[in-house]
Amino acid sequence: MSKALAWIRKSKGDDDDVGLEDQRELVQGFAKDAADEVEVLDLWIHTGFSTMTRDNSAGLLDQNDRIQVCVSDLEAGEYSHLVV
């Protein structure tokens, strides 16, 4: 059985932006086409900067607890597909 992680995030704008709504629809649709099971990581509006490009301050992409869990799960082979 295959499992996809649908990763949804926009770096700027408002929570009700059309681009974010399009991502939710399209990314989840692609994930459903690719895998039997789909898990969604919806970060809404979230900076794309990481500690590799910025000082270690709160709120960076790679400091988000949900992202850290998903990356660990990806590394462990929990998902067969990553759809972004």
Buried (B, 14 or more C-beta within 10 A) or exposed (E): EEBBBBBBBBEEEEEEBEEBEEBBEEBBEBBBEBBEEBBBBBBEEBBEBEEEEEEEEEEBBBEBEEBEEBBEBBEEEEBBBBBE
